[in-house]
Amino acid sequence: MFKTIPALAALAISTALVVPTVSQAAERNSVRVSYADLNLRTDFGQSKLQRRVAHAATLVCDTAAPLDLNLEREVAGCRSGAISAAQPAILAAIGKARRPSVEVLDTAALIVTAQ
């Protein structure tokens, strides 16, 4: 039982890090995903960022009714498109973490957008 409490706390924290901004609240077609707290030099940090991007893709793409197969396919396509579109930004962030340098105004976040 005590092991589930830290797991639930970690889930709550990671969910809070994938938050739409005020301007995105009405449309929800893009979400800012922070990775400032992750060590992208590790497999764990990279995997965590991939999970955050996948979660963001579920936020930016509509949900489908279980019985509407056409809409369900469209939603799945939107999610996979959003995840695929985020991959260059993820790879750039990982590359930057492996070769750190000083940057002014670095945001340590990427944007996941519905395709």
N, C-alpha and C positions, 0 to 999 in steps of 0.2 A: 504494500500500500504506500509506503514512504517513497518508493521509487517512482510512482506515478505523479506525485506532486511536483518534483522538478521537471518532469516531462511536460506536464500541463503548463507549468510556468514558462518553459521554453517555447511552447507552441503559442501561448498568449503574446509573448514578446515578439516572436517572429511575425505573427499576424499583425501586430501593431506597426511593424516596420514597413508593411506594404499598405500604404494609406494614400487614397486619392487626395489631391489638393482641392482647395475650395472651388477653383475654376473648373475642375474636372467632375465635381459632384453631380452636376446636372446630366452631363453626357456620359461619363465613365467610359470614354473610349481610350483613355490612356491612364496609366498608374505609374508613379515614381516608386522605384524599388531601391532602398538603401542597402549598401553593403559596407558601410563605414565600420561596423562592428565585427566584420568577418576577416579572417586571415586567408586571403585568396591564394597564398603560397601552399596551402595544405589541401588535400583531397576533401577533407571535411568541409572547409570553408567554401570550396568550389561547388560541392554537392548542395550545401545549404543555399547558395545563391541560385542554383538551378531550381531548387524547390520553391524559393520565393518568386522566381519568374513564372513558374508553372501556376502558383497560386494567383499571381497578378493576372495571368491570362484568363483564369476562371472569373476574375472580377470584371475584366474589360469586355468579355464576350457574354452575350445573353445566355440564359439557361433555357433548356428545352424541356417540354413536357415529355414524360417517359413514353407516351404513345405516339408522339409525332416524330417519326423516323427521319423525315426530310429535314426538319428543323434541328434534330439531334445531330445529323451529319454536318449541317452548316455550322453549328456551335463547335463541334469537334474540329472542323476545318479552321474556324476562326482561332481557336486555342492553339492548334499546332502552328498556324501561320504567325501568331503573335510570339510564340516561343522561338520559332525559327528566325523571325526578324530581330529578336533580342540577342541571338547568339554572337554576332559580331561585337556588340557592346560588351558582352560577357567575356569573350576572348581578349578584347582590348583591356578590360579591367584586370584580368588574370595576368596578362603580359606586363601591365604596369606594376602589378604587385611583385612580380618576379624581378623587375628592373626598376626599383624605386628611385624616384628623383623628386626634387622639390618643385612644386607647382603652386602658383597663387590661385586661390579661389577654386580649388578642386572640390567637387561636390560629393564624390564617392557614392554616386547613385546612377541608375539608368532608368530609362522610360520604356515600359511595355505598352504597346499600342495595338488595338484591335485592327486586324487586317480585313 
